[in-house]
Amino acid sequence: MIGRLVGQLAEKSPPHLLVDCHGVGYEVDVPMSTFYQLPALGEQVTLLTHFVVREDAQILYGFATPTERDAFRELVKISGVGPRTALAVLSGMSVADLAQAVTAQESGRLVKVPGIGKKTAERLLLELKGKLGADLGAPTAPASDGHADIQQALIALGYNDKEAAAALKALPADVGVSEGIKLALKSLTR
């Protein structure tokens, strides 16, 4: 119903936001990955949203990127996984990390997320197999171990998953890590 909000950031207190859209204040819950990308209070913010209507509440969840929102939607489709758990997963790991964990079927990465036990992690991996790893992980999954190191370096330098993936596509397949980082940074600064 509500797909996107564009307005002034009025309040922020993890994980809750208040976005003022022409005099109407929308309360939005966001994962920490989105929270860290927010502008200062009083500045304009754009969030993609997912609207949840329950018998006792109507809750709006916000995301900085379409891949975050898509991952959230895949997570809440799983039986026993609600919006709070999905938000915790996306706060504890990036979409690229989640997609890599699903592709490799590594429950250990999910268990590190607060509130996710071993059984829940295994169920998530089973339910998301073929959905998250293939669809959402494809653009950000590195082609090789060297590319994985380059991607992690770019993310550590403050680039988002989308920018890092775009820079990786322009690199030759056999490039070394240090040379690859230099080339990726050159392509990102253009």
C-alpha positions in Angstrom: 0.0 0.0 0.0 2.7 2.5 1.0 5.7 1.7 -1.3 8.0 4.7 -0.7 8.4 7.6 1.6 10.2 10.8 0.8 10.3 13.4 3.5 12.3 15.1 6.3 13.9 13.0 8.9 12.4 14.3 12.1 13.6 11.7 14.7 15.9 8.7 14.8 16.4 6.2 17.6 17.5 2.8 16.5 15.6 1.1 14.9 12.8 3.6 14.9 12.5 6.7 12.6 9.9 9.5 12.2 9.7 10.8 8.7 7.7 14.0 8.2 6.1 13.9 4.8 4.4 17.3 4.2 3.1 17.5 7.8 2.3 13.8 8.3 4.8 12.0 10.5 5.3 8.3 9.6 6.8 6.0 12.2 9.2 3.6 10.4 11.3 0.7 11.6 14.5 0.1 9.7 17.4 -2.4 9.8 20.7 -1.1 11.1 22.2 -1.3 7.7 19.7 1.4 6.6 20.0 3.3 9.8 23.7 3.8 9.3 23.1 5.4 5.9 20.6 8.0 7.1 21.3 11.7 6.7 21.3 14.1 9.7 18.1 15.1 11.4 16.1 17.7 9.4 17.5 16.5 6.0 15.5 14.8 3.3 15.4 11.0 3.3 14.0 8.5 0.8 13.0 5.0 2.0 11.4 2.0 0.2 8.8 0.6 2.5 6.9 -2.6 3.4 3.6 -2.1 5.1 2.4 -4.8 7.6 -1.2 -4.8 8.8 -2.0 -7.0 11.8 -5.1 -7.3 13.9 -3.5 -5.1 16.6 -1.1 -2.9 14.7 -0.1 -1.3 11.4 3.7 -1.1 11.0 5.8 0.4 8.3 9.3 -1.0 7.7 11.8 1.1 5.6 14.8 0.2 3.6 17.6 2.1 1.8 17.8 -0.3 -1.2 15.5 -2.5 -3.2 17.6 -5.6 -2.4 17.2 -5.0 1.3 13.4 -4.8 0.9 13.3 -7.9 -1.3 15.3 -9.9 1.2 13.0 -8.7 4.0 10.0 -9.9 1.9 11.5 -13.3 1.3 12.3 -13.7 5.0 8.8 -12.8 6.2 7.3 -15.4 3.8 9.0 -18.2 5.8 6.7 -19.8 8.4 7.7 -18.7 11.9 9.7 -15.7 10.8 8.1 -12.4 11.5 9.1 -8.9 10.6 11.1 -8.4 13.8 13.2 -11.5 13.1 13.7 -10.4 9.5 14.7 -7.0 10.7 17.2 -8.6 13.1 18.7 -10.7 10.3 19.1 -7.7 8.0 20.6 -5.7 10.9 23.1 -8.4 11.7 24.4 -9.0 8.2 24.3 -7.4 4.7 22.1 -8.8 2.0 25.2 -10.0 0.2 26.4 -11.8 3.3 23.0 -13.4 3.7 22.9 -14.5 0.0 26.4 -16.0 0.3 25.4 -17.8 3.5 22.4 -19.2 1.7 24.4 -20.2 -1.4 27.0 -22.0 0.8 24.4 -23.2 3.3 26.5 -21.9 6.2 24.2 -21.8 9.3 27.1 -20.5 11.4 26.8 -17.0 9.9 23.1 -16.8 10.8 23.6 -18.1 14.3 25.7 -15.0 15.1 22.6 -12.8 14.6 20.9 -12.2 18.0 17.7 -14.1 18.3 18.6 -16.7 15.7 19.2 -20.2 17.0 20.7 -23.2 15.2 17.3 -24.7 14.2 16.0 -21.3 12.9 19.2 -20.7 11.0 18.9 -24.1 9.3 15.2 -23.5 8.4 16.1 -20.1 7.0 18.8 -21.6 4.8 16.5 -24.4 3.6 13.6 -22.0 2.8 15.8 -19.4 1.1 17.8 -21.8 -1.0 17.2 -21.0 -4.7 15.3 -17.8 -3.8 17.7 -15.5 -2.1 21.1 -16.8 -3.2 20.1 -16.9 -6.9 18.0 -13.8 -7.2 19.4 -11.3 -4.7 22.9 -12.7 -4.4 23.7 -12.8 -8.1 24.6 -9.1 -8.6 26.7 -8.9 -5.5 28.3 -12.3 -5.3 31.9 -12.2 -6.2 33.3 -14.3 -9.0 36.4 -15.5 -7.1 38.1 -15.3 -3.7 40.2 -12.3 -5.0 37.0 -10.5 -6.0 35.5 -11.3 -2.6 38.5 -9.6 -0.9 38.2 -6.6 -3.2 34.4 -6.3 -2.6 35.0 -6.5 1.2 37.7 -3.8 1.0 35.3 -1.5 -1.0 32.5 -2.0 1.5 35.0 -1.3 4.4 35.9 1.9 2.6 32.2 3.0 2.7 30.9 2.0 -0.6 27.6 0.1 -0.6 27.0 -3.4 -2.0 25.6 -2.1 -5.3 28.6 0.2 -6.0 31.0 -2.5 -5.1 29.3 -5.0 -7.4 29.4 -2.5 -10.3 33.1 -1.9 -9.8 33.8 -5.6 -9.7 32.1 -6.2 -13.0 34.6 -3.9 -14.7 37.6 -5.8 -13.4 39.4 -8.6 -15.3 38.7 -12.1 -13.8 42.4 -12.7 -13.0 43.3 -9.4 -11.4 45.2 -9.4 -8.1 43.6 -8.0 -4.9 45.7 -4.9 -4.5 45.6 -4.1 -8.2 41.9 -4.8 -8.3 41.2 -2.4 -5.4 43.2 0.3 -7.2 41.2 -0.3 -10.4 37.9 -0.4 -8.6 38.6 2.8 -6.8 39.5 4.5 -10.1 36.2 3.4 -11.7 34.2 4.5 -8.6 35.7 8.0 -8.6 34.9 8.8 -12.2 
